[in-house]
Amino acid sequence: MQYVSTRGQIEPVSFQQAVMMGLADDGGLLIPERIPDVRAEVDGWRESSYAELAFDVLKNFMTDMPEADLRAIIDRTYGPAYGGPVAPTVAVGGLHILELWHGPTMAFKDVALQLLGNLFEYILARRGGRLNLLGATSGDTGSAAIHGCRGRAGIDIFIMHPRGRVSPIQERQMTTVPDANVHNIAVEGSFDDCQTIMKTLAADLPFKRAYSLGAVNSVNWARVMAQIVYYFRAALDVTKATGADAVRVSVPTGNFGDILAGWYAMKMGAPIRRLILATNENDILCRFFNTGEYSLGEVRQTYSPSMDIQVASNFERYLYYRAGSEAAALRGLMREFAEAGALHVPTEDGGAVDPDFLAARSTNEDCLETIRRHHERHEYVLDPHTACGVHAAEQAPAAAEPTVCLATAHPAKFPAAIEKATGRADLARHPKIEELMELPTRCRTLPNDKQAVREFIRQTVPQEEQTA
């Protein structure tokens, strides 16, 4: 399997090259040259363990690695060291909640970032050299990336977060990690500002090459790829439990990476009939799928901070397919967005943008009410992001298929929202979180300026690691 850029201006690369490149060198995003069709194999995967399923799905994308090596990496990632079950599904009322928060940082991003850390280490051990990872986070990516890469040989990781705009616990999960190869940066701006700095520096090819810059955000294809697996797991488990032919899946999303993984799973042959896209009040994606217009708005702070995003970096991958897999057409759309802050695609008969998607938004009040109601009726505590997904599922038209809702974080990461919704301070607690409160923190505050971040990297990376 080779990988091409959505912008179409680099030669195809192998999987390992794609992992190390992160953002494509032409400024686009790397995607597989084709989407594998596994329909003939799916039924045989129902009884597989998570690691076995991951191997069967991911080997289609990682053809430049010996299968024995791939299996060993997957077993190490999703074995006892992971910390808990990877993707169990539990029935809550009439919904099926896919709990993705059992990993080391209690967020769904552990599923991909634990694998990515192992892949970086594997590739560097064989190729030599070093890697400096630059990432931007609206909350959970940062801590999951740090815990996936902390202490690894040959890697330094720089994580930017918007100062004061992540939850206090999310911030402490990042800034209390003492490993010397971990560097936290609080940027005086929004997540979109952090993401713009990251993409700008990654697009500066002399700087990227001189400082061996890689990516841990979901611009790195391996992030999206790893998340495809749990859509297969949930769809297979729920269809087996209910006797249904397929499921619908509701996904809280801000950067479009998680729901894009579900779209790939559906196209590969997972028994998924439709995806429900859930946003908070930062509803650029919801508006797109309901109107065909993708236009910037002001970032609003909500109880679900990981979704407080306007520019969804993974959306470019979807647009590429929407543009008929024509790189020139995609470049035109991205140019339109860069110049006007908006782009438009035609809608189908009846006003639908894409029959694979439904979309709904949640207000802060919707989020709190959903948390309160599910605790009162079902004694189940939703985190604010998951609550947005549940609310969207409840707004969707009735369907014959059972609905799976992704639970993307443990509620203990957002105690203020849980207490405000339920009136109880004891519901959102976890020993891992309580331990963080006693640890020292380490972070550098920088202005919203790419030059400041560039200079910080230059000063931090040891002189002997620099090649320019």
Long-range contacts (C-beta under 8 A, 24 or more apart in sequence): 1-32, 1-33, 1-34, 1-36, 1-60, 1-61, 1-62, 1-63, 1-64, 2-32, 2-33, 3-30, 3-31, 3-32, 3-33, 3-221, 4-30, 4-31, 4-33, 5-29, 5-30, 5-31, 5-327, 6-30, 6-31, 6-316, 6-317, 6-319, 6-320, 6-327, 6-330, 7-327, 7-330, 7-331, 7-334, 8-327, 8-328, 8-330, 8-331, 9-327, 14-64, 15-61, 15-62, 15-63, 15-64, 15-65, 16-64, 16-65, 16-123, 18-221, 18-222, 19-116, 19-119, 19-120, 19-123, 19-220, 19-221, 19-222, 20-120, 20-123, 20-131, 20-214, 21-214, 22-202, 22-213, 22-214, 22-215, 22-216, 22-217, 22-219, 22-220, 23-199, 23-202, 23-203, 23-215, 23-219, 23-220, 25-205, 25-208, 27-199, 27-203, 28-316, 28-327, 28-330, 29-219, 29-221, 29-313, 29-314, 29-316, 29-317, 29-320, 30-221, 31-221, 31-317, 31-320, 32-61, 32-221, 35-264, 35-267, 35-268, 36-60, 36-61, 36-268, 37-268, 37-269, 38-268, 38-269, 39-268, 39-269, 41-269, 42-232, 42-236, 42-269, 42-270, 42-271, 45-232, 45-236, 46-236, 46-240, 50-78, 50-85, 50-86, 50-87, 50-229, 50-233, 51-75, 51-77, 51-78, 51-79, 53-229, 53-232, 53-233, 53-236, 54-78, 54-226, 54-229, 57-228, 57-229, 57-232, 57-268, 58-225, 58-226, 58-228, 58-229, 60-268, 61-225, 69-122, 73-115, 73-118, 73-119, 73-122, 74-115, 76-118, 77-114, 77-115, 77-118, 78-114, 82-110, 82-114, 86-111, 86-230, 86-233, 87-111, 87-229, 87-230, 87-233, 87-234, 89-233, 89-234, 89-237, 89-238, 89-241, 89-404, 92-374, 92-378, 92-380, 93-374, 93-377, 93-378, 94-403, 95-390, 95-393, 95-403, 95-404, 95-405, 96-234, 96-238, 96-241, 96-247, 96-402, 96-403, 96-404, 96-405, 97-380, 97-386, 97-404, 97-405, 97-407, 98-230, 98-234, 98-249, 98-404, 98-405, 98-406, 98-407, 99-407, 100-230, 100-406, 100-407, 100-408, 101-383, 101-407, 101-408, 101-409, 101-410, 103-144, 104-144, 104-147, 105-140, 105-143, 105-144, 105-147, 105-173, 106-409, 106-410, 106-412, 106-413, 106-430, 106-432, 106-433, 107-140, 107-143, 107-144, 107-408, 107-409, 107-410, 107-413, 108-140, 108-227, 108-258, 108-406, 108-407, 108-408, 108-409, 109-140, 109-141, 109-144, 109-145, 109-223, 110-144, 110-147, 110-148, 111-226, 111-227, 111-229, 111-230, 112-144, 112-218, 112-222, 112-223, 112-224, 112-225, 112-226, 112-227, 113-141, 113-144, 113-145, 113-147, 113-148, 113-149, 113-216, 113-223, 114-144, 114-147, 114-148, 115-148, 115-222, 115-226, 116-145, 116-148, 116-216, 116-220, 116-222, 116-223, 116-226, 117-148, 117-149, 117-152, 118-148, 119-222, 120-149, 120-152, 120-155, 120-214, 121-152, 121-153, 121-154, 121-155, 124-153, 124-154, 124-155, 125-153, 125-154, 129-154, 129-212, 130-154, 130-155, 130-156, 130-212, 130-465, 131-155, 131-156, 131-212, 131-214, 132-156, 132-157, 132-158, 132-211, 132-212, 132-213, 132-214, 132-457, 132-461, 132-465, 133-157, 133-158, 133-213, 133-214, 133-215, 133-216, 134-158, 134-160, 134-198, 134-201, 134-202, 134-213, 134-214, 134-215, 134-216, 134-453, 134-457, 135-159, 135-160, 135-198, 135-215, 135-216, 135-217, 136-160, 136-161, 136-191, 136-194, 136-195, 136-197, 136-198, 136-217, 137-161, 137-166, 137-174, 137-191, 137-194, 137-217, 138-162, 138-165, 138-166, 138-191, 138-254, 138-255, 138-305, 138-306, 138-307, 138-308, 138-309, 139-166, 139-167, 139-170, 139-305, 139-306, 140-170, 140-306, 140-408, 140-409, 140-413, 141-216, 141-217, 141-218, 141-306, 142-166, 142-170, 142-173, 142-174, 142-184, 143-170, 143-173, 143-174, 145-216, 146-173, 146-174, 146-177, 146-182, 146-184, 147-177, 148-216, 149-181, 149-182, 149-216, 150-177, 150-179, 150-181, 150-182, 151-179, 151-181, 152-181, 155-181, 156-181, 156-183, 156-460, 156-461, 157-181, 157-182, 157-183, 157-216, 158-183, 158-185, 158-453, 158-456, 158-457, 158-460, 159-183, 159-184, 159-185, 159-216, 160-185, 160-186, 160-187, 160-194, 160-197, 160-198, 160-453, 161-185, 161-186, 161-187, 161-191, 161-194, 162-186, 162-187, 162-189, 162-190, 162-191, 162-193, 162-194, 163-187, 163-188, 163-189, 163-445, 165-190, 165-191, 165-301, 165-305, 165-308, 166-305, 166-306, 167-305, 167-413, 167-414, 167-416, 169-412, 169-413, 169-414, 169-415, 169-433, 169-436, 170-305, 170-306, 170-413, 171-441, 171-443, 172-436, 172-437, 172-439, 172-441, 173-413, 173-436, 174-443, 175-441, 175-442, 175-443, 176-436, 176-439, 176-440, 176-441, 176-442, 178-440, 178-442, 183-444, 183-456, 183-460, 184-442, 184-443, 184-444, 185-443, 185-444, 185-445, 185-446, 185-453, 185-456, 186-443, 186-444, 186-445, 186-446, 187-445, 187-446, 187-447, 187-448, 187-453, 188-445, 188-446, 188-447, 188-448, 189-448, 190-299, 190-308, 191-299, 191-308, 191-309, 192-299, 192-309, 192-310, 192-311, 193-448, 195-309, 195-311, 195-313, 196-311, 196-450, 197-448, 197-449, 197-450, 197-453, 199-313, 200-450, 201-450, 201-453, 201-454, 201-457, 206-468, 207-454, 209-467, 209-468, 210-466, 210-467, 210-468, 211-457, 211-458, 211-461, 211-466, 211-467, 211-468, 212-465, 212-467, 217-255, 217-313, 218-255, 218-257, 218-313, 218-314, 219-313, 219-314, 223-257, 224-257, 224-260, 224-261, 224-264, 224-314, 224-317, 225-261, 225-264, 227-257, 227-258, 227-261, 228-261, 228-262, 228-264, 228-265, 228-268, 231-261, 231-262, 231-265, 231-266, 231-270, 231-272, 232-265, 232-270, 234-404, 235-265, 235-270, 235-271, 235-272, 235-404, 236-270, 236-271, 238-402, 238-404, 239-271, 239-402, 242-402, 244-400, 244-401, 244-402, 245-271, 245-401, 246-271, 246-272, 246-273, 246-401, 247-271, 247-272, 247-273, 247-401, 247-402, 247-403, 247-404, 248-272, 248-273, 248-274, 248-275, 248-276, 248-393, 248-396, 248-399, 248-401, 248-402, 248-403, 248-404, 249-274, 249-275, 249-276, 249-403, 249-404, 249-405, 249-406, 250-275, 250-276, 250-278, 250-389, 250-390, 250-392, 250-393, 250-396, 250-403, 250-404, 250-405, 250-406, 251-275, 251-276, 251-277, 251-278, 251-389, 251-406, 252-278, 252-279, 252-280, 252-304, 252-307, 252-385, 252-386, 252-388, 252-389, 252-392, 252-406, 252-408, 253-277, 253-278, 253-279, 253-285, 253-307, 253-312, 254-279, 254-280, 254-282, 254-285, 254-306, 254-307, 254-308, 254-309, 254-312, 255-309, 255-312, 255-313, 255-314, 256-285, 256-312, 256-313, 256-314, 256-315, 256-318, 257-313, 257-314, 258-406, 258-408, 260-314, 260-317, 260-318, 263-318, 263-356, 266-356, 273-399, 273-401, 274-355, 274-356, 274-357, 274-358, 274-399, 274-401, 275-356, 275-357, 275-358, 276-357, 276-358, 276-359, 276-360, 276-389, 276-392, 276-393, 276-396, 276-403, 277-357, 277-358, 277-359, 277-360, 277-392, 278-359, 278-360, 278-361, 278-362, 278-388, 278-389, 278-391, 278-392, 278-393, 279-307, 279-359, 279-360, 279-361, 279-362, 279-388, 280-304, 280-307, 280-308, 280-361, 280-362, 280-363, 280-364, 280-367, 280-388, 281-361, 281-362, 281-363, 281-364, 282-307, 282-308, 282-309, 282-310, 283-361, 284-309, 284-310, 284-311, 284-312, 285-312, 285-315, 285-359, 286-359, 286-360, 286-361, 288-315, 288-345, 288-353, 288-359, 289-353, 289-354, 289-357, 289-358, 289-359, 290-351, 290-353, 290-359, 291-347, 291-351, 291-353, 292-344, 292-345, 292-346, 292-347, 292-353, 293-342, 293-343, 293-344, 294-337, 294-342, 294-343, 294-344, 294-345, 295-341, 295-342, 295-343, 296-341, 296-342, 302-364, 302-367, 302-384, 303-364, 303-367, 303-368, 303-384, 303-414, 303-417, 303-420, 304-362, 304-367, 304-384, 304-385, 304-387, 304-388, 306-385, 306-408, 306-409, 307-385, 307-388, 319-345, 322-354, 358-392, 358-396, 358-397, 359-392, 360-391, 360-392, 360-395, 360-396, 361-392, 362-387, 362-388, 362-391, 362-392, 366-391, 367-391, 367-417, 367-421, 368-417, 368-420, 368-421, 369-421, 370-394, 371-417, 371-418, 371-421, 371-422, 372-421, 372-422, 375-421, 375-422, 375-427, 381-411, 381-418, 381-422, 381-427, 381-428, 382-407, 382-411, 383-407, 383-408, 383-409, 383-410, 383-411, 383-413, 383-414, 383-417, 383-418, 384-414, 384-417, 385-409
